[in-house]
Amino acid sequence: MAVKKRKDYLSWDEYFMGVAKLSAMRSKDPSTQVGACIVGADNRILSIGYNGTPNGFDDDNFPWSREGKPLDTKYFYVCHAEMNAILNFRGNRKDMEGAKIYVDLFPCNECAKLIIQSGIKEVIYLSDKYADTDSVKASKQLFEVCGVKYRVLKELNNKEISINLNTSC
């Protein structure tokens, strides 16, 4: 009798969003952890990133606060996951053209500009909790005018994927 393949394997969308979510776990931000995974047209991972401090800025001395005087909060300093994923890419810029980016949270307008300029043509996201902000409204306008598709990954809602890091399989 022939053995049949597993039926409960991850779809490409689940796999790449899982990589983005796993990357988010590297973030030291106490309130918002975001990960990003950039994927080429051939379904190969080009780069990953998460939100965090710029290189050389000690995250123990970083102002992680969300409230207070602007210079005492994280907002002027933190590098977003999308930015880090784009900057972490070490390949040929041609490989980025037509790529997709998987990200937990819908990109802000600054990241939208980076996504567009890098050649990424599709954004797949889980949450759009800041949809009513001017930043996200501007992102959507930028994407629409510049031909970048975006879609929410609905089939993952409430799906839990666990990873066992034991040494025996």
N, C-alpha and C positions, 0 to 999 in steps of 0.2 A: 504494500500500500504506500502510495506517495505521500510524503509529508507536505502539508500546505503551509504557506507563509502565515505569519502572525497577522491578525486583523486589527489589533489595537495599537499599531505603531503611530507615531506622530506624523501629522501632515507637515508640509513645508512651512506653512504659516505658524503652526504650533511650535515647531522646532525653532524657527528664527525668533519668534516672540519669547520663547523660553530662554534663548541665549541672551536676549535683551534684558529679561527679568533677572537672570542670573548675574549679568553685569551690574545691574542696579544694586545688587547686594554688596558691591564694593564701595558704594557711596557712604560717606560718613555724615551726610546731612541728617540731622535728627528728625526732620519733619517731612522731607520729600526725597525719595530715592527713585531716580530715573535711569534707565539703561537704553542703549541704542545698538542696533545691529544692522550694518549695511551689507546688502546682498547683491551680487552681480546677476546679470541676466541668465547665467548658467547655474543658478542656485548655489553659488559658492560664497562663503563669508569673506567679505573684503576687509571689514574693520568692525570694531566694537568700541563702545565708550560708555561712561557713566558720569553723572554730575559730581563735580568735586572742585578742589582747589587747583589753581594754576601751578605748574611746576615751580618748585622753589618756595612756595608759600606753605609754611608749616601748618597742617590742618589742626594741630592742637592750639594754635594761636589765631585761628580763623574766626571771624565773627559770624557764627552760625545762626544768629537771631533773625527772626522774621519781622520784628517790630523794633522801633526806636529811630534814632537819627539815621538817615540813609547811609552815612559812612560807617555806621556801627552795625549794619545788617549785612546779610550775605549777598544781596542782590547786585551790588556793583562789582562783586569779585568772583562769584562762582562761575565755573565753566559748565555749560549744559552738556548733557549726554550726546546730543547731536553734534555739537561743536567738537567735542573730544573724539567722537567716532570719525568725523571728517578729517580732523587734524592727525589722528593716529594712523590713517591710511598711508601705506608705504609703497603702493604699487604705481602703475602707470595711470595717469589721469583719464586716459581713454576707457579704462576698466570701470570707472565710476559712472560714465555716461549711460543712462538708461537703467541705473541701479534702483533698488528699493531700499527704504530704511524702515525698520521696525522699531517702534518706540512706545514706552508705557503711556506717555502723556503727549497730547497734541502739541506740536512745536510752537514756540513763541515766534513773534515776527523776526527777531534777530536770527534765530536758527532757520526760519523759513528762507531767509535770504542766503544763508550759507548752503542750504540744501539745493536751492535753485542754481546757485553759482557753481556748485560741484558737479552738476549734471544728473543728480538723482531725479527720477521721474515718477516715483510713487512713494507715498507715506502710508504706512499701516500702523495704526495706533489702538490702544485699549481704552483710554479715558480722554474725555474732552471736558473735564470739570471746570475749565476756565473759558468755556465757549462764549460767555457773555462779555469777556474783557476786550478792550480795544486791540490788545496785542494779538489775540487769536483771530479776531475778525480781520485784522490786517494780514495775518498769515494766510487765511483762506482766500482773501482777495489776491494776494501775491501768487499763490498756487494756481488759482483759476486762470488768471491772466497769463501766467508763464507756462501753462500746460503741465503742471504737476498734479497727478491724481492723488486723492487721499480717500482712505476708507477705514472705518472702524472694524476691528476684528471681533465680530459678534460671537462666532462659534466657540471662542475661548471663555466667554463669560462664565465665571464660577467654576471653571475646570481647574482642578488641582493636579499638578505634576510634582511628584516627589523624586528626589535624587538621593540615593544611598551612597555614601562615600566610603563604605566598608571596603577593605582590600580584597575580600573574596566575592566572586560574582555568583 
